[in-house]
Amino acid sequence: MTNITDAARKVEEVMNSNDFSGVVLLKQNGQTLLNLSRGYANRSDELLNQIDTRFGIASGCKIFTAVSICQLIEQGRLSYDTRLTEALNINSPLWNKEITIHQLLTHTSGIPDYFDEEVMEDFAELWKERPVYSMRNGSDFLPMFQHLAMKSAPGERFHYNNAGFIVLGLIVEEQSGQPFTEYVEEHIFKRCGMTNSGYFLTDQLPRNTAIGYIDHEDGTWNTNIFSIPIKGGADGGAYTTAPDMIRFWDGLLTYQLLNESTTQRLITPHVHEEGETYYGRGVWVDLKNEGIFKIHVMGFDPGVSFMSSVYPEHAAQLVVLSNKESGPYPITRAIEETLFEV
């Protein structure tokens, strides 16, 4: 690693040039190297973001869904080859009967998506005719995609799929007998000591939670309360803090959540996405010189942007949380270029 002072200066420059609002936490070997916060968690009351402010992480919590499924696999309730039709009682007449758990975990199932990122850009558009306050459980999303035709054959190609993770969440519920969010809070958050994390209702956010903001070109803004489902679930929408996300990575990678074999299979590159980026099971994996450079998750929603990475070779962990629609990517790149010589 080069001088951390250089990295801090570079990150500050990027934060200022992008008008960043959020938190940056970088640790190496358990030692805090960067601990920065900027902007308002609540603009109206001018409440500043703090290192322990809770932020929405959108799709960044798909890894929690993957870990939940893998825990059920370790218990013998499922296997990676279990067919969807065997794991979940769902009426989807146009779907291929050979879809497996592994394909759902790796975005290769081919099922239709309720928000297809290949053809849609604005997530908020979904909720103009469907009230966000009605979207409280995974089953509320089913009518949006369960009667649509397959997008591709199972295993044919990678296609990032939110609906696939909604389905995985419903499998967790059916196989565990618990509501999905309660399962994650009990079997992941509690086990890792993530005491400030949860699936909170957007109209009942607990104290010290950042409100998501959508900025407009004319300088005006609005909150994201009408642009995202009222409660997150298996495909996204949990809230966490930077220290809690570090606790998750520690719990995952020291085998507190899954055994070593299952954990390694989770972070194994299973499907090629582009360049040196691959997808494991609920997690992105970037290679460098044929080894793993970083394991990472990310999430983007209206008023939400998030990236968190683990760099095994450097024993480092990075969390960048924001309550605006962008910011974490240039900060992540600045740290990688300055400290990890990418």
Contacts in CASP RR format, 6 or more apart in sequence:
PFRMAT RR
TARGET T0000
AUTHOR 0000-0000-0000
METHOD contacts of the structure
MODEL  1
MTNITDAARKVEEVMNSNDFSGVVLLKQNGQTLLNLSRGYANRSDELLNQ
IDTRFGIASGCKIFTAVSICQLIEQGRLSYDTRLTEALNINSPLWNKEIT
IHQLLTHTSGIPDYFDEEVMEDFAELWKERPVYSMRNGSDFLPMFQHLAM
KSAPGERFHYNNAGFIVLGLIVEEQSGQPFTEYVEEHIFKRCGMTNSGYF
LTDQLPRNTAIGYIDHEDGTWNTNIFSIPIKGGADGGAYTTAPDMIRFWD
GLLTYQLLNESTTQRLITPHVHEEGETYYGRGVWVDLKNEGIFKIHVMGF
DPGVSFMSSVYPEHAAQLVVLSNKESGPYPITRAIEETLFEV
1 28 0 8 1.000
1 314 0 8 1.000
1 339 0 8 1.000
1 340 0 8 1.000
2 338 0 8 1.000
2 339 0 8 1.000
2 341 0 8 1.000
4 33 0 8 1.000
4 34 0 8 1.000
4 339 0 8 1.000
6 338 0 8 1.000
7 26 0 8 1.000
7 33 0 8 1.000
7 34 0 8 1.000
7 334 0 8 1.000
7 335 0 8 1.000
7 338 0 8 1.000
7 339 0 8 1.000
8 34 0 8 1.000
8 36 0 8 1.000
10 334 0 8 1.000
10 335 0 8 1.000
10 337 0 8 1.000
10 338 0 8 1.000
11 24 0 8 1.000
11 34 0 8 1.000
11 36 0 8 1.000
11 331 0 8 1.000
11 334 0 8 1.000
11 335 0 8 1.000
12 36 0 8 1.000
13 334 0 8 1.000
14 20 0 8 1.000
14 330 0 8 1.000
14 331 0 8 1.000
14 334 0 8 1.000
15 24 0 8 1.000
15 36 0 8 1.000
15 38 0 8 1.000
15 331 0 8 1.000
18 326 0 8 1.000
18 327 0 8 1.000
18 330 0 8 1.000
18 331 0 8 1.000
19 324 0 8 1.000
20 38 0 8 1.000
20 39 0 8 1.000
20 322 0 8 1.000
20 324 0 8 1.000
20 327 0 8 1.000
20 331 0 8 1.000
21 38 0 8 1.000
21 39 0 8 1.000
21 40 0 8 1.000
21 49 0 8 1.000
21 210 0 8 1.000
21 213 0 8 1.000
21 322 0 8 1.000
21 323 0 8 1.000
21 324 0 8 1.000
22 37 0 8 1.000
22 38 0 8 1.000
22 39 0 8 1.000
22 49 0 8 1.000
22 53 0 8 1.000
22 55 0 8 1.000
22 210 0 8 1.000
22 320 0 8 1.000
22 321 0 8 1.000
22 322 0 8 1.000
22 323 0 8 1.000
22 324 0 8 1.000
23 36 0 8 1.000
23 37 0 8 1.000
23 49 0 8 1.000
23 50 0 8 1.000
23 51 0 8 1.000
23 53 0 8 1.000
23 55 0 8 1.000
23 241 0 8 1.000
23 242 0 8 1.000
23 319 0 8 1.000
23 320 0 8 1.000
23 321 0 8 1.000
23 322 0 8 1.000
24 34 0 8 1.000
24 35 0 8 1.000
24 36 0 8 1.000
24 37 0 8 1.000
24 242 0 8 1.000
24 318 0 8 1.000
24 319 0 8 1.000
24 320 0 8 1.000
24 331 0 8 1.000
25 32 0 8 1.000
25 34 0 8 1.000
25 35 0 8 1.000
25 36 0 8 1.000
25 51 0 8 1.000
25 242 0 8 1.000
25 243 0 8 1.000
25 245 0 8 1.000
25 246 0 8 1.000
25 318 0 8 1.000
25 319 0 8 1.000
26 32 0 8 1.000
26 33 0 8 1.000
26 34 0 8 1.000
26 35 0 8 1.000
26 316 0 8 1.000
26 317 0 8 1.000
26 318 0 8 1.000
26 319 0 8 1.000
26 335 0 8 1.000
27 33 0 8 1.000
27 246 0 8 1.000
27 316 0 8 1.000
27 317 0 8 1.000
27 318 0 8 1.000
28 314 0 8 1.000
28 315 0 8 1.000
28 316 0 8 1.000
28 317 0 8 1.000
29 315 0 8 1.000
29 316 0 8 1.000
33 316 0 8 1.000
34 335 0 8 1.000
35 51 0 8 1.000
37 48 0 8 1.000
37 49 0 8 1.000
37 50 0 8 1.000
37 51 0 8 1.000
37 53 0 8 1.000
38 49 0 8 1.000
39 48 0 8 1.000
39 49 0 8 1.000
40 46 0 8 1.000
40 47 0 8 1.000
40 48 0 8 1.000
40 49 0 8 1.000
41 47 0 8 1.000
41 48 0 8 1.000
41 49 0 8 1.000
41 50 0 8 1.000
41 53 0 8 1.000
41 208 0 8 1.000
41 209 0 8 1.000
41 210 0 8 1.000
41 211 0 8 1.000
41 323 0 8 1.000
42 210 0 8 1.000
42 211 0 8 1.000
43 211 0 8 1.000
43 213 0 8 1.000
43 221 0 8 1.000
49 210 0 8 1.000
49 323 0 8 1.000
50 208 0 8 1.000
51 241 0 8 1.000
51 242 0 8 1.000
51 243 0 8 1.000
52 196 0 8 1.000
52 208 0 8 1.000
52 241 0 8 1.000
52 242 0 8 1.000
52 243 0 8 1.000
53 208 0 8 1.000
53 209 0 8 1.000
53 210 0 8 1.000
53 241 0 8 1.000
53 321 0 8 1.000
54 196 0 8 1.000
54 197 0 8 1.000
54 200 0 8 1.000
54 205 0 8 1.000
54 206 0 8 1.000
54 208 0 8 1.000
54 209 0 8 1.000
54 210 0 8 1.000
54 239 0 8 1.000
54 240 0 8 1.000
54 241 0 8 1.000
55 209 0 8 1.000
55 210 0 8 1.000
55 239 0 8 1.000
55 240 0 8 1.000
55 241 0 8 1.000
55 304 0 8 1.000
55 306 0 8 1.000
55 321 0 8 1.000
55 322 0 8 1.000
55 323 0 8 1.000
56 210 0 8 1.000
56 212 0 8 1.000
56 237 0 8 1.000
56 238 0 8 1.000
56 239 0 8 1.000
56 240 0 8 1.000
56 301 0 8 1.000
56 304 0 8 1.000
56 306 0 8 1.000
56 321 0 8 1.000
56 323 0 8 1.000
57 236 0 8 1.000
57 237 0 8 1.000
57 238 0 8 1.000
57 239 0 8 1.000
57 240 0 8 1.000
57 245 0 8 1.000
57 297 0 8 1.000
57 299 0 8 1.000
57 304 0 8 1.000
57 306 0 8 1.000
57 321 0 8 1.000
58 236 0 8 1.000
58 237 0 8 1.000
58 299 0 8 1.000
58 300 0 8 1.000
58 301 0 8 1.000
58 304 0 8 1.000
58 305 0 8 1.000
58 306 0 8 1.000
59 162 0 8 1.000
59 235 0 8 1.000
59 236 0 8 1.000
59 237 0 8 1.000
59 297 0 8 1.000
59 298 0 8 1.000
59 299 0 8 1.000
59 300 0 8 1.000
59 301 0 8 1.000
60 236 0 8 1.000
60 238 0 8 1.000
60 297 0 8 1.000
60 298 0 8 1.000
60 299 0 8 1.000
60 306 0 8 1.000
60 308 0 8 1.000
61 184 0 8 1.000
61 233 0 8 1.000
61 236 0 8 1.000
61 237 0 8 1.000
61 238 0 8 1.000
61 240 0 8 1.000
61 297 0 8 1.000
62 165 0 8 1.000
62 234 0 8 1.000
62 235 0 8 1.000
62 236 0 8 1.000
62 282 0 8 1.000
62 283 0 8 1.000
62 297 0 8 1.000
63 252 0 8 1.000
63 282 0 8 1.000
63 283 0 8 1.000
63 297 0 8 1.000
64 184 0 8 1.000
64 188 0 8 1.000
64 238 0 8 1.000
65 165 0 8 1.000
65 168 0 8 1.000
65 169 0 8 1.000
65 172 0 8 1.000
65 180 0 8 1.000
65 184 0 8 1.000
65 233 0 8 1.000
65 234 0 8 1.000
65 235 0 8 1.000
65 282 0 8 1.000
66 105 0 8 1.000
66 168 0 8 1.000
66 266 0 8 1.000
66 281 0 8 1.000
66 282 0 8 1.000
66 283 0 8 1.000
67 188 0 8 1.000
67 252 0 8 1.000
67 257 0 8 1.000
67 258 0 8 1.000
67 266 0 8 1.000
68 168 0 8 1.000
68 169 0 8 1.000
68 172 0 8 1.000
68 176 0 8 1.000
68 180 0 8 1.000
68 183 0 8 1.000
68 184 0 8 1.000
68 187 0 8 1.000
68 188 0 8 1.000
69 78 0 8 1.000
69 101 0 8 1.000
69 105 0 8 1.000
69 168 0 8 1.000
69 169 0 8 1.000
69 171 0 8 1.000
69 172 0 8 1.000
70 258 0 8 1.000
70 262 0 8 1.000
70 265 0 8 1.000
70 266 0 8 1.000
70 281 0 8 1.000
71 187 0 8 1.000
71 257 0 8 1.000
71 258 0 8 1.000
72 78 0 8 1.000
72 171 0 8 1.000
72 172 0 8 1.000
72 175 0 8 1.000
72 176 0 8 1.000
73 79 0 8 1.000
73 80 0 8 1.000
73 101 0 8 1.000
73 262 0 8 1.000
74 258 0 8 1.000
74 259 0 8 1.000
74 262 0 8 1.000
77 175 0 8 1.000
77 176 0 8 1.000
78 87 0 8 1.000
78 101 0 8 1.000
78 171 0 8 1.000
78 175 0 8 1.000
79 101 0 8 1.000
80 100 0 8 1.000
80 101 0 8 1.000
80 102 0 8 1.000
80 105 0 8 1.000
81 100 0 8 1.000
81 101 0 8 1.000
81 102 0 8 1.000
82 100 0 8 1.000
82 101 0 8 1.000
83 97 0 8 1.000
83 98 0 8 1.000
83 99 0 8 1.000
83 100 0 8 1.000
84 90 0 8 1.000
84 95 0 8 1.000
84 99 0 8 1.000
84 100 0 8 1.000
84 101 0 8 1.000
84 104 0 8 1.000
84 109 0 8 1.000
84 167 0 8 1.000
84 171 0 8 1.000
85 97 0 8 1.000
85 99 0 8 1.000
87 101 0 8 1.000
87 171 0 8 1.000
87 174 0 8 1.000
87 175 0 8 1.000
88 167 0 8 1.000
88 170 0 8 1.000
88 171 0 8 1.000
88 174 0 8 1.000
89 174 0 8 1.000
90 142 0 8 1.000
90 146 0 8 1.000
90 167 0 8 1.000
90 170 0 8 1.000
91 146 0 8 1.000
92 111 0 8 1.000
92 146 0 8 1.000
92 147 0 8 1.000
93 147 0 8 1.000
94 147 0 8 1.000
94 148 0 8 1.000
94 149 0 8 1.000
94 150 0 8 1.000
95 111 0 8 1.000
95 150 0 8 1.000
96 110 0 8 1.000
96 150 0 8 1.000
96 153 0 8 1.000
96 154 0 8 1.000
98 154 0 8 1.000
99 109 0 8 1.000
99 110 0 8 1.000
99 111 0 8 1.000
99 154 0 8 1.000
100 109 0 8 1.000
100 154 0 8 1.000
101 168 0 8 1.000
101 171 0 8 1.000
102 270 0 8 1.000
102 281 0 8 1.000
103 109 0 8 1.000
103 110 0 8 1.000
103 154 0 8 1.000
103 155 0 8 1.000
104 111 0 8 1.000
104 164 0 8 1.000
104 165 0 8 1.000
104 167 0 8 1.000
104 168 0 8 1.000
105 168 0 8 1.000
105 280 0 8 1.000
105 281 0 8 1.000
105 282 0 8 1.000
106 158 0 8 1.000
106 270 0 8 1.000
106 271 0 8 1.000
106 279 0 8 1.000
106 280 0 8 1.000
106 281 0 8 1.000
106 282 0 8 1.000
107 158 0 8 1.000
107 159 0 8 1.000
107 160 0 8 1.000
107 161 0 8 1.000
107 164 0 8 1.000
107 271 0 8 1.000
107 279 0 8 1.000
108 154 0 8 1.000
108 155 0 8 1.000
108 156 0 8 1.000
108 157 0 8 1.000
108 158 0 8 1.000
108 159 0 8 1.000
108 271 0 8 1.000
109 154 0 8 1.000
109 155 0 8 1.000
109 161 0 8 1.000
109 164 0 8 1.000
110 150 0 8 1.000
110 151 0 8 1.000
110 152 0 8 1.000
110 153 0 8 1.000
110 154 0 8 1.000
110 155 0 8 1.000
110 156 0 8 1.000
110 157 0 8 1.000
110 159 0 8 1.000
110 161 0 8 1.000
111 145 0 8 1.000
111 150 0 8 1.000
111 151 0 8 1.000
111 161 0 8 1.000
111 163 0 8 1.000
111 164 0 8 1.000
111 167 0 8 1.000
112 145 0 8 1.000
112 148 0 8 1.000
112 149 0 8 1.000
112 150 0 8 1.000
112 151 0 8 1.000
112 163 0 8 1.000
113 145 0 8 1.000
113 151 0 8 1.000
113 159 0 8 1.000
113 161 0 8 1.000
113 162 0 8 1.000
113 163 0 8 1.000
113 164 0 8 1.000
114 126 0 8 1.000
114 141 0 8 1.000
114 144 0 8 1.000
114 145 0 8 1.000
114 162 0 8 1.000
114 163 0 8 1.000
114 166 0 8 1.000
115 123 0 8 1.000
115 126 0 8 1.000
115 162 0 8 1.000
115 163 0 8 1.000
116 151 0 8 1.000
117 160 0 8 1.000
118 159 0 8 1.000
120 126 0 8 1.000
122 302 0 8 1.000
123 227 0 8 1.000
123 228 0 8 1.000
123 301 0 8 1.000
123 302 0 8 1.000
124 214 0 8 1.000
124 224 0 8 1.000
124 226 0 8 1.000
124 227 0 8 1.000
124 228 0 8 1.000
124 302 0 8 1.000
126 144 0 8 1.000
127 135 0 8 1.000
127 226 0 8 1.000
127 227 0 8 1.000
127 228 0 8 1.000
127 229 0 8 1.000
130 144 0 8 1.000
132 202 0 8 1.000
132 225 0 8 1.000
132 226 0 8 1.000
132 227 0 8 1.000
132 228 0 8 1.000
132 229 0 8 1.000
132 230 0 8 1.000
133 203 0 8 1.000
133 230 0 8 1.000
134 140 0 8 1.000
134 230 0 8 1.000
135 141 0 8 1.000
135 229 0 8 1.000
135 230 0 8 1.000
135 231 0 8 1.000
136 229 0 8 1.000
136 230 0 8 1.000
136 231 0 8 1.000
137 179 0 8 1.000
137 180 0 8 1.000
137 231 0 8 1.000
138 166 0 8 1.000
138 169 0 8 1.000
138 170 0 8 1.000
138 180 0 8 1.000
138 233 0 8 1.000
138 234 0 8 1.000
139 170 0 8 1.000
141 163 0 8 1.000
141 166 0 8 1.000
141 235 0 8 1.000
142 166 0 8 1.000
142 170 0 8 1.000
144 163 0 8 1.000
145 163 0 8 1.000
151 159 0 8 1.000
152 159 0 8 1.000
158 271 0 8 1.000
158 272 0 8 1.000
158 273 0 8 1.000
158 279 0 8 1.000
162 235 0 8 1.000
162 236 0 8 1.000
163 235 0 8 1.000
164 235 0 8 1.000
165 234 0 8 1.000
165 235 0 8 1.000
165 236 0 8 1.000
165 282 0 8 1.000
166 233 0 8 1.000
166 234 0 8 1.000
166 235 0 8 1.000
168 234 0 8 1.000
169 180 0 8 1.000
169 233 0 8 1.000
169 234 0 8 1.000
170 180 0 8 1.000
170 234 0 8 1.000
172 178 0 8 1.000
172 180 0 8 1.000
172 183 0 8 1.000
172 234 0 8 1.000
173 179 0 8 1.000
173 180 0 8 1.000
173 183 0 8 1.000
176 183 0 8 1.000
178 186 0 8 1.000
180 233 0 8 1.000
180 234 0 8 1.000
181 198 0 8 1.000
181 199 0 8 1.000
181 231 0 8 1.000
181 232 0 8 1.000
181 233 0 8 1.000
184 198 0 8 1.000
184 199 0 8 1.000
184 238 0 8 1.000
185 197 0 8 1.000
185 198 0 8 1.000
185 199 0 8 1.000
187 257 0 8 1.000
188 194 0 8 1.000
188 248 0 8 1.000
188 257 0 8 1.000
189 195 0 8 1.000
189 197 0 8 1.000
189 198 0 8 1.000
189 244 0 8 1.000
191 251 0 8 1.000
191 256 0 8 1.000
191 257 0 8 1.000
192 244 0 8 1.000
192 247 0 8 1.000
192 248 0 8 1.000
192 250 0 8 1.000
192 251 0 8 1.000
192 252 0 8 1.000
192 256 0 8 1.000
192 257 0 8 1.000
193 244 0 8 1.000
193 247 0 8 1.000
194 240 0 8 1.000
194 244 0 8 1.000
194 247 0 8 1.000
194 248 0 8 1.000
195 244 0 8 1.000
196 208 0 8 1.000
196 240 0 8 1.000
196 241 0 8 1.000
196 243 0 8 1.000
196 244 0 8 1.000
197 238 0 8 1.000
197 239 0 8 1.000
197 240 0 8 1.000
197 241 0 8 1.000
197 244 0 8 1.000
198 238 0 8 1.000
198 239 0 8 1.000
198 240 0 8 1.000
199 231 0 8 1.000
199 232 0 8 1.000
199 233 0 8 1.000
199 237 0 8 1.000
199 238 0 8 1.000
199 239 0 8 1.000
200 206 0 8 1.000
200 209 0 8 1.000
200 231 0 8 1.000
200 239 0 8 1.000
201 230 0 8 1.000
201 231 0 8 1.000
202 224 0 8 1.000
202 225 0 8 1.000
202 228 0 8 1.000
202 229 0 8 1.000
202 230 0 8 1.000
202 231 0 8 1.000
203 225 0 8 1.000
203 230 0 8 1.000
205 211 0 8 1.000
205 239 0 8 1.000
209 239 0 8 1.000
210 321 0 8 1.000
210 323 0 8 1.000
211 223 0 8 1.000
211 224 0 8 1.000
211 323 0 8 1.000
212 223 0 8 1.000
212 224 0 8 1.000
212 302 0 8 1.000
212 303 0 8 1.000
212 304 0 8 1.000
212 323 0 8 1.000
212 324 0 8 1.000
213 221 0 8 1.000
213 222 0 8 1.000
213 223 0 8 1.000
213 224 0 8 1.000
213 303 0 8 1.000
213 323 0 8 1.000
213 324 0 8 1.000
214 221 0 8 1.000
214 222 0 8 1.000
214 223 0 8 1.000
214 224 0 8 1.000
214 227 0 8 1.000
214 302 0 8 1.000
214 303 0 8 1.000
214 325 0 8 1.000
215 221 0 8 1.000
215 324 0 8 1.000
215 325 0 8 1.000
216 222 0 8 1.000
224 301 0 8 1.000
224 302 0 8 1.000
224 303 0 8 1.000
224 304 0 8 1.000
227 301 0 8 1.000
227 302 0 8 1.000
227 303 0 8 1.000
228 237 0 8 1.000
228 301 0 8 1.000
228 302 0 8 1.000
228 303 0 8 1.000
228 304 0 8 1.000
229 237 0 8 1.000
231 237 0 8 1.000
232 238 0 8 1.000
236 299 0 8 1.000
237 301 0 8 1.000
237 304 0 8 1.000
240 248 0 8 1.000
240 321 0 8 1.000
241 321 0 8 1.000
242 319 0 8 1.000
242 321 0 8 1.000
245 308 0 8 1.000
245 319 0 8 1.000
245 321 0 8 1.000
246 317 0 8 1.000
246 319 0 8 1.000
249 308 0 8 1.000
249 310 0 8 1.000
249 317 0 8 1.000
250 256 0 8 1.000
250 317 0 8 1.000
251 257 0 8 1.000
252 258 0 8 1.000
252 263 0 8 1.000
252 266 0 8 1.000
253 263 0 8 1.000
253 310 0 8 1.000
255 263 0 8 1.000
257 263 0 8 1.000
258 266 0 8 1.000
265 281 0 8 1.000
266 280 0 8 1.000
266 281 0 8 1.000
266 282 0 8 1.000
266 283 0 8 1.000
267 280 0 8 1.000
267 281 0 8 1.000
267 283 0 8 1.000
267 285 0 8 1.000
267 292 0 8 1.000
267 295 0 8 1.000
268 280 0 8 1.000
268 281 0 8 1.000
268 285 0 8 1.000
269 278 0 8 1.000
269 279 0 8 1.000
269 280 0 8 1.000
269 285 0 8 1.000
269 287 0 8 1.000
269 292 0 8 1.000
270 278 0 8 1.000
270 279 0 8 1.000
270 280 0 8 1.000
270 281 0 8 1.000
271 278 0 8 1.000
271 279 0 8 1.000
271 280 0 8 1.000
272 278 0 8 1.000
273 279 0 8 1.000
273 284 0 8 1.000
276 286 0 8 1.000
276 287 0 8 1.000
276 288 0 8 1.000
276 293 0 8 1.000
277 284 0 8 1.000
277 285 0 8 1.000
277 286 0 8 1.000
278 284 0 8 1.000
278 285 0 8 1.000
278 286 0 8 1.000
278 287 0 8 1.000
279 285 0 8 1.000
282 297 0 8 1.000
283 295 0 8 1.000
283 296 0 8 1.000
283 297 0 8 1.000
284 295 0 8 1.000
284 296 0 8 1.000
284 297 0 8 1.000
284 298 0 8 1.000
285 292 0 8 1.000
285 294 0 8 1.000
285 295 0 8 1.000
285 296 0 8 1.000
286 292 0 8 1.000
286 293 0 8 1.000
286 294 0 8 1.000
286 296 0 8 1.000
287 293 0 8 1.000
288 342 0 8 1.000
292 312 0 8 1.000
292 313 0 8 1.000
293 311 0 8 1.000
293 313 0 8 1.000
293 340 0 8 1.000
293 342 0 8 1.000
294 309 0 8 1.000
294 310 0 8 1.000
294 311 0 8 1.000
294 312 0 8 1.000
294 336 0 8 1.000
295 309 0 8 1.000
295 310 0 8 1.000
295 312 0 8 1.000
296 307 0 8 1.000
296 308 0 8 1.000
296 309 0 8 1.000
296 310 0 8 1.000
297 306 0 8 1.000
297 307 0 8 1.000
297 308 0 8 1.000
298 306 0 8 1.000
298 307 0 8 1.000
298 308 0 8 1.000
298 328 0 8 1.000
299 305 0 8 1.000
299 306 0 8 1.000
299 307 0 8 1.000
300 306 0 8 1.000
300 325 0 8 1.000
300 326 0 8 1.000
302 325 0 8 1.000
303 323 0 8 1.000
303 324 0 8 1.000
303 325 0 8 1.000
304 322 0 8 1.000
304 323 0 8 1.000
304 325 0 8 1.000
305 322 0 8 1.000
305 324 0 8 1.000
305 325 0 8 1.000
305 326 0 8 1.000
305 327 0 8 1.000
305 328 0 8 1.000
305 329 0 8 1.000
306 320 0 8 1.000
306 321 0 8 1.000
306 322 0 8 1.000
306 328 0 8 1.000
307 318 0 8 1.000
307 320 0 8 1.000
307 328 0 8 1.000
307 329 0 8 1.000
307 332 0 8 1.000
308 317 0 8 1.000
308 318 0 8 1.000
308 319 0 8 1.000
308 320 0 8 1.000
309 317 0 8 1.000
309 318 0 8 1.000
309 332 0 8 1.000
310 316 0 8 1.000
310 317 0 8 1.000
310 318 0 8 1.000
311 317 0 8 1.000
311 318 0 8 1.000
311 340 0 8 1.000
314 339 0 8 1.000
314 340 0 8 1.000
316 339 0 8 1.000
316 340 0 8 1.000
318 332 0 8 1.000
318 335 0 8 1.000
320 327 0 8 1.000
320 328 0 8 1.000
320 331 0 8 1.000
320 332 0 8 1.000
321 328 0 8 1.000
322 328 0 8 1.000
333 342 0 8 1.000
336 342 0 8 1.000
END
